[in-house]
Amino acid sequence: MEDIFQKIGTTQTLSQKIERNIERAIREKKLPIGAKLPSERELCEMFAVSRTALREALRRLSARGLIEIRKGSGMVVTKIELKDAISSLNLYYDLKFDENLISQIIELRLAFEPEIAKMAAMNRTDEDLKLMEANLVEFAKCNPDNTQLESDIDNRFHLAVARATENPFVIVTMEPVHSLLPRMRNFIYANIEGEKEITLGYHKEIVNAIREKDAERAYEKMQAHLDRNMQVYNKFFKHT
């Protein structure tokens, strides 16, 4: 175990340096998933640090989901699931929700979602298409006065497009962003006259392109949809 970690100096916070050292060993697979870490006493000797500094580092690693501290049986490297990364980002975005975040989210969507629609058109399965088509029907039937449900259905549409890429990294990147869509829609779009019909029209055009596996058209239709969202956003905050 001695060659896994490096001695800790005194130029930075000890607990942070310990944390980074253990994290590096996990990233480099020197400590694979399921591996048991040395005891606290052994780690203190390896790092040449106090138990107080070590425990602070271990608490942070545990909070980040990199290790699990099991009472009576030591510390084990844990497997990080996509849902854990998504959950952390969801919390971050939720706590940061304000006018600036809305602007940044729309800009992010403009940069990514047209390409995501393009990928969905190339990679979608029949099951993906069924989900999107069912979403269109559900959105059309939704009572426009039920803005929360309408917003949730809108959110599920964009998540369905992201999942149709069949790329898990697209999902882990976009799902936290899309978790904010119901809140954003209620905040800005829900009270705009005719908004439901306009949104449904864009969604239908996107699904038609994905159905026909027309990647370029899917890109263009998603971009047009999000361009309008940005226009609505700018107009809304100009008058608030």
C-alpha positions as CSV (number, residue, x, y, z in Angstrom):
1,M,0.0,0.0,0.0
2,E,2.9,2.4,0.6
3,D,3.4,3.1,-3.1
4,I,-0.2,4.1,-3.7
5,F,-0.1,7.3,-1.7
6,Q,2.4,10.1,-1.4
7,K,3.7,11.8,1.7
8,I,1.8,15.0,2.6
9,G,3.7,18.3,3.0
10,T,2.6,21.4,4.9
11,T,2.2,24.0,2.2
12,Q,-1.6,23.4,1.8
13,T,-4.5,22.2,4.0
14,L,-3.6,18.7,5.1
15,S,-7.1,17.3,4.8
16,Q,-7.5,18.6,1.3
17,K,-4.2,17.1,0.2
18,I,-5.1,13.8,1.8
19,E,-8.5,13.9,0.0
20,R,-6.8,14.6,-3.4
21,N,-4.2,11.9,-2.8
22,I,-6.8,9.2,-2.1
23,E,-9.0,10.5,-5.0
24,R,-6.1,10.2,-7.3
25,A,-5.5,6.6,-6.3
26,I,-9.2,5.8,-7.0
27,R,-9.1,7.6,-10.4
28,E,-5.9,5.7,-11.4
29,K,-7.5,2.4,-10.3
30,K,-4.8,1.8,-7.7
31,L,-7.8,1.5,-5.4
32,P,-10.5,-0.2,-7.5
33,I,-14.2,-0.3,-6.7
34,G,-14.7,-2.5,-3.7
35,A,-11.2,-2.2,-2.4
36,K,-10.8,-1.8,1.3
37,L,-8.7,1.2,2.4
38,P,-6.0,0.8,5.1
39,S,-7.0,1.5,8.6
40,E,-7.0,5.1,10.0
41,R,-3.8,4.3,11.9
42,E,-2.1,3.0,8.8
43,L,-3.2,5.9,6.7
44,C,-2.0,8.4,9.3
45,E,1.4,6.7,9.1
46,M,1.5,6.6,5.3
47,F,0.6,10.3,5.0
48,A,2.5,11.3,8.1
49,V,-0.5,13.3,9.4
50,S,-2.7,13.6,12.4
51,R,-5.9,11.6,12.8
52,T,-8.0,14.8,12.8
53,A,-6.8,15.8,9.3
54,L,-7.3,12.3,8.0
55,R,-10.9,12.0,9.3
56,E,-11.8,15.4,7.8
57,A,-10.6,14.1,4.4
58,L,-12.4,10.8,4.8
59,R,-15.6,12.6,5.6
60,R,-15.4,14.7,2.4
61,L,-14.6,11.6,0.3
62,S,-17.6,9.8,1.9
63,A,-19.9,12.8,1.2
64,R,-18.8,12.9,-2.4
65,G,-19.7,9.2,-2.7
66,L,-16.1,8.0,-3.4
67,I,-15.8,5.8,-0.3
68,E,-18.2,4.3,2.2
69,I,-17.3,4.3,5.8
70,R,-18.7,1.1,7.4
71,K,-18.8,1.0,11.1
72,G,-16.8,-1.8,12.4
73,S,-15.5,-3.0,9.1
74,G,-13.5,-0.1,7.7
75,M,-13.6,2.0,4.5
76,V,-14.4,0.8,1.0
77,V,-14.2,2.4,-2.4
78,T,-17.7,2.7,-3.8
79,K,-19.1,2.6,-7.3
80,I,-20.4,6.0,-8.5
81,E,-23.7,5.6,-10.3
82,L,-25.0,8.0,-13.0
83,K,-28.0,8.7,-10.8
84,D,-25.7,10.0,-8.0
85,A,-24.0,12.5,-10.4
86,I,-27.4,13.6,-11.6
87,S,-28.8,14.0,-8.1
88,S,-25.8,16.2,-7.1
89,L,-26.3,18.5,-10.2
90,N,-30.0,18.6,-9.5
91,L,-29.3,20.0,-6.1
92,Y,-26.8,22.5,-7.3
93,Y,-29.1,23.9,-10.0
94,D,-32.0,24.0,-7.7
95,L,-30.1,26.1,-5.1
96,K,-28.8,28.4,-7.8
97,F,-32.1,29.0,-9.5
98,D,-32.5,32.7,-10.5
99,E,-32.6,34.9,-13.5
100,N,-29.0,34.4,-14.4
101,L,-29.2,30.7,-14.2
102,I,-32.3,30.7,-16.5
103,S,-30.3,32.6,-19.1
104,Q,-27.3,30.3,-18.7
105,I,-29.5,27.2,-19.0
106,I,-31.1,28.4,-22.2
107,E,-27.7,29.2,-23.7
108,L,-26.5,25.7,-22.7
109,R,-29.5,24.2,-24.3
110,L,-29.0,26.1,-27.5
111,A,-25.4,24.8,-27.6
112,F,-26.3,21.2,-27.0
113,E,-29.9,20.2,-27.8
114,P,-29.9,20.7,-31.5
115,E,-27.0,18.3,-31.7
116,I,-28.8,16.0,-29.3
117,A,-31.9,16.0,-31.6
118,K,-29.6,15.2,-34.5
119,M,-28.1,12.2,-32.6
120,A,-31.6,11.1,-31.6
121,A,-32.6,11.0,-35.3
122,M,-29.6,8.8,-36.1
123,N,-29.8,6.5,-33.1
124,R,-33.5,6.3,-32.0
125,T,-35.2,3.0,-31.5
126,D,-38.9,2.2,-32.3
127,E,-39.5,2.3,-28.5
128,D,-37.9,5.8,-28.3
129,L,-40.2,7.0,-31.0
130,K,-43.3,5.5,-29.3
131,L,-42.5,7.4,-26.1
132,M,-42.1,10.7,-28.0
133,E,-45.3,10.2,-29.9
134,A,-47.2,9.3,-26.7
135,N,-45.8,12.4,-25.2
136,L,-47.3,14.5,-28.0
137,V,-50.7,13.0,-27.4
138,E,-50.5,13.6,-23.7
139,F,-49.4,17.2,-24.2
140,A,-52.2,17.9,-26.6
141,K,-54.8,16.5,-24.2
142,C,-53.4,18.4,-21.2
143,N,-55.6,21.1,-19.7
144,P,-53.8,24.4,-20.4
145,D,-54.9,25.6,-16.9
146,N,-52.9,22.8,-15.4
147,T,-49.5,24.5,-15.9
148,Q,-47.6,22.1,-13.6
149,L,-48.6,19.0,-15.6
150,E,-48.1,20.8,-18.9
151,S,-44.6,21.7,-17.7
152,D,-43.8,18.2,-16.6
153,I,-44.9,16.8,-20.0
154,D,-42.7,19.3,-21.8
155,N,-39.8,18.2,-19.6
156,R,-40.4,14.5,-20.4
157,F,-40.4,15.3,-24.1
158,H,-36.9,16.7,-24.0
159,L,-35.7,13.9,-21.8
160,A,-37.1,11.4,-24.3
161,V,-35.1,13.1,-27.1
162,A,-31.9,13.0,-25.0
163,R,-32.4,9.3,-24.1
164,A,-33.0,8.5,-27.8
165,T,-29.3,9.4,-28.4
166,E,-28.5,6.1,-26.6
167,N,-25.6,7.9,-25.1
168,P,-25.5,7.8,-21.3
169,F,-23.2,10.9,-21.1
170,V,-25.9,12.9,-22.9
171,I,-28.4,11.9,-20.2
172,V,-26.1,12.6,-17.3
173,T,-25.4,16.1,-18.7
174,M,-28.9,17.0,-19.7
175,E,-31.2,15.4,-17.1
176,P,-30.2,17.9,-14.3
177,V,-30.8,20.8,-16.8
178,H,-34.2,19.4,-17.8
179,S,-35.2,19.0,-14.2
180,L,-35.4,22.8,-14.1
181,L,-37.7,23.0,-17.2
182,P,-41.0,22.8,-15.3
183,R,-39.9,25.5,-12.9
184,M,-38.7,27.7,-15.8
185,R,-41.8,27.1,-17.8
186,N,-44.0,28.1,-14.8
187,F,-41.9,31.1,-14.2
188,I,-41.9,32.5,-17.7
189,Y,-43.9,30.6,-20.4
190,A,-47.0,29.2,-18.7
191,N,-49.0,32.4,-18.8
192,I,-48.2,33.4,-22.4
193,E,-51.3,33.2,-24.6
194,G,-51.1,30.3,-27.1
195,E,-47.8,29.0,-25.7
196,K,-49.1,25.4,-25.5
197,E,-50.0,25.2,-29.2
198,I,-46.7,26.8,-30.2
199,T,-44.7,24.4,-28.1
200,L,-46.7,21.4,-29.4
201,G,-46.1,22.5,-33.0
202,Y,-42.3,22.6,-32.5
203,H,-42.4,19.2,-30.7
204,K,-44.3,17.7,-33.6
205,E,-41.8,18.9,-36.1
206,I,-38.9,17.6,-34.1
207,V,-40.6,14.2,-33.7
208,N,-41.4,14.0,-37.4
209,A,-37.7,14.6,-38.3
210,I,-36.6,12.0,-35.7
211,R,-39.2,9.5,-37.1
212,E,-37.8,9.9,-40.6
213,K,-34.2,9.8,-39.3
214,D,-33.6,13.2,-40.9
215,A,-30.8,14.3,-38.6
216,E,-30.2,17.7,-40.2
217,R,-33.9,18.6,-40.0
218,A,-34.1,17.5,-36.4
219,Y,-31.2,19.8,-35.6
220,E,-32.8,22.7,-37.4
221,K,-36.2,22.2,-35.7
222,M,-34.8,21.9,-32.2
223,Q,-32.7,25.0,-32.8
224,A,-35.7,27.0,-34.0
225,H,-37.6,25.8,-30.9
226,L,-34.9,27.0,-28.5
227,D,-34.2,30.2,-30.4
228,R,-37.8,31.1,-29.7
229,N,-37.4,30.2,-26.1
230,M,-34.5,32.6,-25.9
231,Q,-36.6,35.4,-27.5
232,V,-39.4,34.8,-25.0
233,Y,-36.9,34.9,-22.1
234,N,-35.4,38.2,-23.3
235,K,-38.8,39.7,-23.8
236,F,-40.0,38.5,-20.3
237,F,-37.1,40.0,-18.4
238,K,-37.1,43.2,-20.4
239,H,-40.5,44.0,-19.0
240,T,-39.9,42.8,-15.4
